[in-house]
Amino acid sequence: MRLLNDQSLADLLDVSIAWVRQQKSYRKNGKEHSLDVDPILIGKTRRYRLADIEMWLRTPWKESVKPKEKISSISA
């Protein structure tokens, strides 16, 4: 099981680390967000399962919030 931190997730999605953290904050505070992946906690640090991110990328999106997809690079 491969785990991703905020920076690794941002690199994979080709978004800024600030976007990842903003999504995390929005979700925590009940605001509209698009990163609907449950992180796992290791101590106080949140990590994302690569398999969960891959599944999330394959789900239908609202076009306005869709980050650049990198599914082909994940599968390679």
C-alpha positions in Angstrom: 0.0 0.0 0.0 1.6 3.2 -1.2 0.8 6.3 0.9 1.0 9.9 -0.4 1.6 13.1 1.7 0.2 16.5 0.6 3.2 17.3 -1.6 3.2 13.9 -3.3 -0.6 14.2 -3.9 -0.2 17.7 -5.3 2.6 16.5 -7.7 0.5 13.6 -8.8 -2.6 15.7 -9.5 -0.5 18.6 -11.0 -2.0 21.1 -8.6 -0.4 23.2 -5.9 0.1 21.9 -2.4 -2.0 24.9 -1.3 -4.9 23.5 -3.3 -4.6 20.1 -1.5 -4.5 21.8 1.9 -7.3 24.1 1.0 -9.5 21.2 0.0 -8.6 19.5 3.3 -9.6 22.6 5.2 -12.8 23.0 3.3 -13.8 19.4 3.9 -13.0 19.7 7.7 -15.1 22.9 8.0 -18.1 21.6 5.9 -17.5 23.8 2.9 -17.9 22.8 -0.7 -14.8 20.8 -1.8 -13.8 18.4 -4.5 -11.1 16.2 -2.8 -13.4 13.5 -1.4 -10.8 11.0 -0.3 -10.6 9.9 3.3 -7.0 10.3 4.5 -5.5 7.9 7.1 -3.8 9.4 10.1 -0.3 8.4 11.2 0.0 10.2 14.4 -1.2 13.7 13.4 -0.1 13.4 9.8 -2.6 12.7 7.1 -1.7 10.4 4.3 -3.7 9.3 1.2 -3.8 5.8 -0.2 -2.7 5.8 -3.8 -5.5 3.3 -4.6 -8.1 5.7 -3.1 -6.7 8.5 -5.2 -6.8 6.4 -8.4 -10.5 5.5 -7.7 -11.3 9.1 -7.0 -9.8 10.2 -10.3 -12.0 7.7 -12.2 -15.3 9.0 -10.6 -17.5 11.5 -12.5 -16.7 15.2 -11.9 -18.1 18.6 -12.1 -16.0 20.0 -14.9 -15.3 23.2 -13.0 -13.4 21.5 -10.2 -11.6 18.8 -12.0 -7.8 19.0 -11.7 -5.6 17.8 -14.5 -5.8 14.0 -14.6 -2.7 11.9 -14.6 -4.3 8.5 -14.6 -2.0 7.2 -17.4 1.1 8.1 -15.3 -0.4 6.4 -12.2 -1.1 3.1 -14.1 2.3 3.0 -15.7 
